[in-house]
Amino acid sequence: MKTQENPSARPCGHILHTYPDLYILISYQPKGSESNYVRASCEAVEEGNPQAGNGLSIYLSPFDAYLAAAYVSKPGNPFHAIPAADFDPRELIRDSGGKFHTALHCGWGANNGRLVIRRDGSIASLCGLTTLDVPPRGMDAIDLRIEEDDLSAYDGMREKAGLFAHSETHDAFLGLNDRARQKVLGRAIHSIPGTVDVGHEINQLAIYDPEAAQWHFLPISVFYERTDESQRSANK
């Protein structure tokens, strides 16, 4: 997979447009003459079934993308949060038979006030999987749109945590310089109440409020109720 490099059917030169703005995680892994070749962070479409493919991890919250990057990075293999529009997803789509699987991050998995850490060291992400069929003729200009029902579900989860102005918080985080962003990130990591390994049951949805510098832990039903409502609306 690559960051944006190849020609696009759009005047702007981007293969991918997203609505609203989204963020992804990438690690630069140059391949031969392809200096922009990257690995993108993904979620399995079906747990235990690698044949089902992978969904590109996407974030509405730039802060959450930065936090995820901090935990998935390894020495010599750092991950970076970038705008999804800077990514060329065509190889990922071809590998999935023309299907663009995406995993929208909604919050973090937790167990009784402690974040659940996966075997690879990353924080367990609670996400909603969707699939976009991309025909061959549409591969050079791809629109990834988060539907209103999904956005409403996402907003509802944050409102349950008292985060009613989270979009303004996103803008404030993006307005910081890199040093200030790292301070906000460090404060969040330092204030994590505790962690447990992936063998523990995920019974809570965890959301961090960068503005108040506070973690919120909600019953896992908040996540499942909202995502189920969104799925029912999409199937009508």
N, C-alpha and C positions, 0 to 999 in steps of 0.2 A: 504494500500500500504506500501511497505517496501523499505528501502535502501537495498543494496546488502547483502544478507544473505544466501539464499537458494542455493543448488547446481546448477551449470550451466553445459551445455554440452561443454563449452569451457575450455581449460587448464588454462586460466587466472582467471576463476571463475566468470566473469561478465556475467549477462544475456543479457545486452544491450550494443551494440557497436554503436557509432555514427560517421558519416563522413560528415563534419569535426567535431571537438570537439564542444559539445553543453553544455549548462548549464540550470538547472531548479531550482525552488524554492521549498523547503520543510520545513515543521514544524514538529518537533518530537512530537508524541502523543502516548506514550507507551500504549499497549493494552494487558492486562493480562501478560503473560510470554514473549510477543513479545516486547522487549525493543527497537528494531529498527523500530517499526511501525511509519509511517509518513503520513502526509497529503501533497499532492503535489498541487501546484497552477495550475489551469486549466482555460480554456476559454470555454464557451458554444459553441457547434457545431452549434446550431441554436438558435438565440435569441428568448426567449419566449417559447421554446419547450424543456423542460428538458428531454423528452423521447429520444431525438436525441443523448444524451450523452455529454461528455466533452472531450475537447482536451487538452493534456498536454502542458502547456506553455513552450516553448523552446527558448533559447537565443543563438545567435552566439556571441554576445558581453557580456563578463563577467561583464563589467561596467554596462550595462543596467540591467543585472540580479541583481546586488547589489542594484541598484537604485530602482528597482521594489520591492525587499525584504524590503527595508527601508519603503516603503509606504504601503505595504500590512500587515506588522507586527503590532500586537496589544500588549498591556501590558499583559504579561503572555503567549503570543502566538507568539513568534518571528519566522520569516521565515529566511531561510539561502539559499544562492546560492551555489550549489554544481555541480560538473560535472554530466551530465546526465548518464554517464556510471556507476555511483555509485547507480543508482536507479533500483529497480525491478518493471517493469511496468505490470507484468502479471495480477494482480488483476484488474487494470484499463482496460486491454484488455478484460478480461473475462466479466467484467461488461458491455462492449460495444459489446458483441457478437462476439468476435474474431477480432474486428477492433481496430487498434491503431491510434486514432485521435491525431494529434499534431497541435499546433498553433505557428508558427514561428514568433517571435516578430520582426517587421521591424522598428518601431519607435513609437513615442508617439502622441496621439491625442491632437490637440490644436485648439483654437478659437482665431483668431486675436492676436497672440503673447502670449496667456495665455494657460497653460496646463489644460486639462479637467480632473477633479477629479470625480471618481465614488462614488456611495453612500457608498461603503465600505472603502473609503479613499484612494484607489489605483489610480494611474495615468492610464487613458485610454490607452490601448495598441492597436496599429494597427498591425494586424498580418495576415498571410496567413495560412489557414487551409488545411491540407492534411490528407489522410487516408491510412494506410498500413494494408492490410489483413494479419493476422497472423494465419496460420493453427495450429491445436493442436500439430502436430509433430515438429513445429518450435518454440514453446513457451519457450524453454530453451536456445535459442541462437538467439536473435533478432537483426537484423541490421537495423538501422534507417539512411538512407542516404538522405541528402539534394541534390536534383537534380541540375545539372549545370544551367538549366534555372532559377531555384529559386535563386541560388547563384548569377547569373548574375543580376537578378532583384534587389536583396538586395544590391549588389555593386553599381548598377546604382543609387539607391536612395541616397546612401552616397556620391557618386561622385557629384550629383546635389548640395549637401551641401558643396562641396569642400573637402570632406574627402577621399582622394585618397589612403592613407596608413593606413586605419583603422585597418587592421589585425596587423600591427606593434604596433598600439596603444593598442590593446587587449593584446599583449604580454607584453608590458611595464606595464600595469595595473596589470597583474598577477604576474609580477616580484617584485611588492612592498610588503612590510610587511603589516600586518593588520592595524596598526596605520596609515601608509601612505595612504592605500586605503580609510580609513575612512575620511582622510583629503580631498582627491580628491572628495569623495562623498559629503562631507559637502559643499565644494565649489560649486558643481553643484546645490545642493538644495538651497543654499543661493542666487545663481544668477538667479533662476527662475524668469522671469519677472512678473509673476502673475498666478493665477489659477481661474477657473470658475467651476461651478457644471456641472454635466452630462446632464442637461437640455439644455445646449448650443450646437449649431451645431458644429461638428468637421469639420473645413474647412482648416486645416493645418496639415502637418506632421512635428513633432518636433524631432530633433536629437541633442544630446549633444556631443561635441568634448572634451574629457577629457584633451587632450594634449594642446589645445588652451584655455581651460576653457571657452567655448563659446557655447551658444545655437543657433541653426539654425532652422528657420521656413520656410517650403516650402509649396507651394499650395498642397492641398489634391490630386489634379490630378496626382501628381508625384507618390503617392502611388498606386492609382487605375490603372494608365497606366501601371506601371511596373508589378503589380500582374496580370492584365488582359493579358499582353503579355506572362507572364510565363504560365498562365493557357491555353492560346491558343496553345503554343508550346507543352504542356503536352498532349493536346487532338489530336495532329496531328497523 
